[in-house]
């Protein structure tokens, strides 16, 4: 995507990066569900095809929304983490959730989804801050787990 002419409109630019269903669901899974591996993302509810997942991850990497946790690792050990730029999409995810929250059939929701809805309706701003802090802590723990032991 980097080789295309940059849209003049901020909304058009945003849509270029996160304007399709799969990109937003991948970012949701990375940030909110703390999935880091290709196979975890592939197993998500959305049933994304492998080729689409590969293409979206490649774009997210190229555009700086995600990075590899351990770039020198093997393809099988590769883990994806969201960058600061990627975390900036969390308010978009929250707004989309807010847009549809009142029409979601609660009987189809899991206990954790119902708890998220309750917490979201109580204080969405606090929840967003909590999720960002939790994700940053999650990444820090992951980074420590792959760091070589200090001498």
C-alpha positions in Angstrom: 0.0 0.0 0.0 2.9 2.3 0.6 3.5 2.7 -3.1 0.1 4.1 -3.8 -0.7 7.8 -3.8 -1.6 8.9 -0.3 -5.3 10.0 -0.1 -5.8 13.7 0.6 -8.6 13.1 3.1 -7.9 11.7 6.6 -11.0 9.5 6.4 -9.9 8.1 3.1 -6.5 7.4 4.5 -8.0 5.6 7.5 -10.3 3.5 5.3 -7.3 2.6 3.2 -5.6 1.0 6.2 -8.4 -0.3 8.4 -11.5 0.0 6.2 -12.0 -3.7 5.6 -13.6 -6.3 7.8 -10.5 -8.5 8.2 -8.0 -5.9 9.2 -10.2 -4.6 12.0 -10.9 -8.2 13.2 -7.2 -9.0 13.2 -6.5 -5.8 15.2 -9.3 -6.7 17.6 -7.8 -10.2 18.1 -4.3 -8.8 18.6 -5.3 -6.1 21.1 -8.3 -7.3 22.9 -7.8 -11.1 22.8 -4.0 -10.9 23.0 -3.5 -13.4 20.1 0.0 -13.3 18.7 0.4 -16.2 16.4 -0.8 -16.8 12.9 -2.6 -20.0 13.9 -4.4 -18.2 16.8 -5.6 -15.5 14.4 -6.6 -18.1 11.9 -8.8 -19.9 14.5 -10.8 -16.8 15.3 -14.6 -16.7 15.0 -14.5 -14.9 11.7 -13.1 -17.9 9.7 -10.6 -15.8 7.8 -8.9 -17.6 4.9 -5.2 -18.1 5.2 -4.3 -16.1 2.1 -6.3 -13.1 3.3 -4.8 -13.3 6.8 -1.3 -13.5 5.3 -2.0 -10.4 3.1 -3.5 -8.3 5.9 -0.7 -9.2 8.3 1.8 -8.2 5.6 0.1 -4.9 5.0 -0.2 -4.2 8.8 3.6 -5.0 9.1 4.5 -2.7 6.1 2.4 0.1 7.4 3.7 -0.1 10.9 0.5 -1.2 12.7 2.1 -4.5 13.9 5.6 -5.8 14.2 7.3 -9.1 15.0 7.9 -9.8 18.6 11.1 -11.6 17.7 12.1 -10.7 14.1 15.0 -13.2 14.2 12.7 -16.1 15.1 11.6 -18.8 12.6 8.4 -18.6 10.6 6.7 -21.1 13.0 7.8 -19.2 16.1 6.8 -15.8 14.7 4.6 -13.6 17.0 2.9 -10.4 16.0 2.4 -7.5 18.4 0.7 -4.2 17.9 2.7 -1.0 17.7 1.8 2.4 19.1 0.3 3.1 15.7 -1.7 -0.1 15.9 -3.0 0.8 19.4 -4.4 4.0 17.9 -7.1 1.8 16.2 -8.6 0.8 19.6 -11.0 3.8 19.7 -12.2 2.8 16.2 -12.9 -0.7 17.4 -14.7 0.8 20.5 -16.8 3.1 18.3 -17.8 0.2 16.1 -18.8 -1.7 19.1 -20.8 1.2 20.4 -22.6 1.5 17.1 -23.9 -2.1 17.3 -24.1 -2.8 21.0 -27.8 -2.3 21.3 -28.7 -4.8 18.6 -26.4 -7.6 19.6 -28.4 -10.7 20.6 -27.2 -11.3 24.2 -28.3 -14.9 24.1 -25.6 -15.6 21.5 -22.9 -13.9 23.7 -20.5 -15.7 26.0 -20.1 -14.8 29.6 -16.9 -12.8 28.8 -18.7 -10.9 26.0 -21.5 -10.0 28.4 -19.1 -8.8 31.0 -17.3 -6.7 28.3 -20.6 -5.2 27.3 -21.5 -4.4 30.9 -18.1 -2.8 31.5 -18.2 -0.9 28.2 -21.7 0.6 29.0 -20.6 1.5 32.5 -17.4 3.5 31.4 -16.1 3.0 27.9 -13.2 5.5 28.4 -12.0 3.7 31.5 -12.3 0.3 29.7 -10.3 1.6 26.7 -7.5 2.8 29.0 -7.6 -0.4 30.9 -7.3 -2.5 27.7 -4.4 -0.4 26.5 -2.5 -0.7 29.8 -3.2 -4.5 29.8 -2.0 -4.9 26.3 1.2 -2.9 26.9 1.9 -5.1 30.0 1.1 -8.2 28.0 3.7 -7.2 25.4 6.3 -6.4 28.0 5.9 -9.8 29.6 6.3 -11.4 26.2 9.4 -9.4 25.4 11.0 -10.5 28.7 10.2 -14.1 28.0 12.2 -14.0 24.8 15.0 -11.7 26.0 18.4 -13.5 26.6 19.2 -13.8 30.2 21.4 -11.0 31.5 25.0 -12.0 32.5 
